[in-house]
Amino acid sequence: MDFKLVSAYEPTGDQPEAIEQLVSAINAGKSDSVLLGVTGSGKTFTVANVIAELNRPALIISHNKTLAAQLYNEFKNFFPENAVEYFVSYYDYYQPEAYLPTTDTYIEKDLSINDEIERLRLKTVSTLLSGRRDVIVVASVSCIYGCGNPDHFHKMAIEINVGDRIARKPFLRKLVDALYTRTELELRPATFRVTGETIDIMAAYGEFGNQTFRISFFDDEIEAIYSIDAQTGQKLSTLQSITLYPTNLFVTTPERIGSVISEIYLDLGKQLEFFERENREVEAQRLKQRVEYDLEMIKELGYCSGIENYSRYFDGRPAGSRPFCLIDFFPKDFITVIDESHVTVPQVNGMFGGDRARKENLVEYGFRLPAAKDNRPLKFNEFESLTPTKIYVSATPADYELTKSEGEIIEQLIRPTGLIDPPLDVRITDGQIDDIIEEINARVRKGEKVLVTTITKRMAEEMSKYLDRIGVRNNYIHSDIDTLDRIKILEDLNDDMIDVLVGVNLLREGLDLPDVGLVIILDADKEGFLRNVRSLTQIAGRAARHANGHVILYADKITDSMLAAMEQSNRRREKQIRYNIEHNIIPRQAQRSGNSQSALLSEREEAKPSNMEARPIVEQHYAMPLNSDAKESQLAAEPMSTYTTEETLESLIAAARKDMEEAAKRLDFAAATRHRDRMRELESMLKR
């Protein structure tokens, strides 16, 4: 199936030229292209058009989960009839296994896996192996970590056709080998239920789309295959064939397990001999106990905790070779798009070194076999060789991207809205606080929002406290604040709950904040990572979505970075103004798109179909009596005190938790945050 781009808009400004240049470069065999697009110029729409014209599978890499979710939502809307998948790290929390020899401290691996994201990962690899070519995968740098052998994963897939002759018991054995679990209760993803000659199966990613099936046997023959409703068991459609993929990326064939155990025992013996020659009895005993326990688990269950450390054996790879990763599941002619490349490329480059340092200690002190070092992220040169066709997308491409593209840059400086880059105004630091307050008050009176960026977290907090004391509605945001709480803070800014947001380095790439009319940069002359030309340009871009956007840099001298940022801004403004004059365009205020533009903020338009009638500000789903008339409850919410029985509160808590989980499945993190906060509020009431 070909890609089919769905959009109410056509490429405008310099988008058509950028699309043509990118398509021509890739078709001509150019391996690296740079798309330099200013904030709000529609870089994602340009990339979507390029993918549609090339008609080739695409991997889009973002540097964090939140922006990856935002891109995923956008591409889902651009390509509703094609396969758009989401592949990020499935850890909500992850403390890797480590050993600190200086203090003789062993840190055991501790993690919390997000089941929904794990299913999305399985759905991604299953889609790639299905043979479809109309596939777009939006991923974080998780895509360069090991995830099993594609050949083994494909061999463990179960192909079922009407008329196939196979006994029921061998078929059930195949399901178990693919790590499906038998249940007599409600079907969940990666489970099956047997009733006589009928087997109901929910695929590993069954909650994403219709992936529940009923297989009917007649003697030793598959008589019929149906798609069914998981809740009611009602038949939805009749199928001729289906393919069920394994429930874990680190799966291997039963035949392979025997040889794997032999190889591990052989390497264990070699490592024990090494420790004994060095008179390191503690390390030898430690390693022997650990590996023998793991092997017993693998023999009995087919897996063990930390099985990824033995992935080289299961994959059949020689020592020192790179692991298989998501990129190995793609067809050979796929294209790679690296979003915010000035951040993402260094992140990809740094993954291997940190992982290797940790593994060296574990191996040296007998916690793991040397093979554990081969379960690792890709080295940067390996990543480069596996991604032969790349598009680097950034408003501020770094030296690496410019070198790879041989200095050729495809610029996209014209915004569809006609907005021009905000002017950069430099002011001295003497009396800056009074000046800042005056500027904030002027913007707040106009209904505009303000961002203030500081050089340290402490300064951000102190600035926020000062604004609190003088009555300015504000909040601060930095890396110590939980991800969901950050999303809630950004939502508060857009929902007019606060007027000023103070931050350090998070107020940079990818934020969709069109209500921000003023960006204030403190300590602009402190040359360094937070105040280099790329940082200043990215921070200034947060005001580029507002018709009256303005940037103030407080400094006592003009640094080289400040000068370069201002020169770039002036060049872009000149081109943008000239284009608007030539085409008679009046700049218009950018608007947040309700359908795809930001997974950071509440997607109000997508939430409305669940109840088309207007609701009061109070969330009636939790704040209405359980026996009240629904329509009356939408007119006025009753006080909580009228129904705060223990039983009612427990019901409301359960409802809030269910809504939070459902919102998380939809990747609507803002809604999930609201439901979580409501759940906590109800739980605190229950404890009173």
Buried (B, 14 or more C-beta within 10 A) or exposed (E): EEBEBEEEEEBBBBBEBBBBBBBEBBEEEBEBBBBBBBBBBBBBBBBBBBBBBBEBBBBBBBBBBBBBBBBBBBBBBBBEEBBBBBBBBBBEEEEBBBBEEEEEEBEEEEEEEBBBBBBBBBBBBBBBBBEEBBBBBBBBBBBBBBBBBBBBBBBBBBEBEBEBEBEBEEBBEBBEBBBBEEBEEEBEBBBBBBEEEBBBBBBBBBBBEEBBBBBBBEEEEBEBBBBBEBEEBEEBEEBEEBBBBBBBBBBBEEEBBEEBBEBBEEBBEEBBEBBEEEEBEEBBEBBBEBBEEBBEBBEEEBBBEBBBBBBBBBBBBEEEEBBBBBBBBBEEEBBBBBBBBBBBBEBBBEBBEEBEEBBBBBBBBBBBBBBBBBBBBBBBEBBBEBBBBBBBBBBBBBEBBBEBBEEEBBBBBBBBBBBBBBBBEBBEBEEBEEBBBEBBEEBBEEEBBBBBBBBEBEBBBBBBEBBEEEEBBBBBBBEEBEBBBBBBBBBBBBEEEBBBBBBBBBBBBBBBBBBBBBBBBBBBBEBEEBBBBBBBBBBBBBBBBBBBBBBBBBBEEEBEBBEBBBEBBEEBBEBBBEBBEEEEBEBEEBEBBBEBBBBBBBBEEBBEEEEEEEBEEBBBBBBBEEEEEEEEBBEEBBEBEEBBEEEBBEBBBEBBBEBBBBBBBBBBBBBBBBBBBBBEBBBEBBEE
